[in-house]
Amino acid sequence: MSGVANSQVYQLKVSLRRISPMISRRLLVPEEMTLYALHRTIQIAFGWEDCHLHAFKLHGRHYGRTWTGERHRDAAGREVTFVDLQLRVRQRILYEYDFGDLWEHEIRVEAKHEREGGKVYPVCIAGARAGPPQDIGGPPGYAALLDRLRFGDIERLLRGEDVVLGR
């Protein structure tokens, strides 16, 4: 691999599927980043708490922390880097988080750039909307929460009443 100073940076757009309006983040990540490090970066960018299993799906393979029925398994997620995957611009990766709520994130490679000296990566350079609360019930639970906040519970919240959010 070339030296870090000459390495590439991937510009990724990470969008939650089955959510409207779109919730997304635009990230710049170094090519030597592992999928596990990308998982941690997405957790921070979306405000997740990293308390559930996850998996990346690409080229018919699963990478990440999954459940095999008896034990947790990390199928090379800690070792596989962007260089190893040889990702191309416009290529897509599926990232699943919380297999109960099933948050599906589409990761799209938007561009590759030369690394700028003195810059620290990864970095979130843009985003749209706040991430959903943890353990809200996935996209259907989040949609129900938004409906409740639009039609009634917001008034109670504004009056200072306690409102139970979630399922």
KAFENSUL-V511225 format. One line per field, one symbol per residue. ss: DSSP state (H for helix, E for strand, C for the rest). A space follows every 10 residues. Layout:
BEGIN
ss = ???
END
This chain:
BEGIN
ss = CCCHHHCEEE EEEEEECCCC CCCEEEEEEE CCCEHHHHHH HHHHHHCCCC CCCEEEEECC EEECEEECCC CEEECCCCCC EHHHHCCCCC CEEEEEECCC CCEEEEEEEE EEEECCCCCC CCEEEEEECC CCCCCCCHHH HHHHHHHHHH HHHHHHHHCC CCCCCCC
END
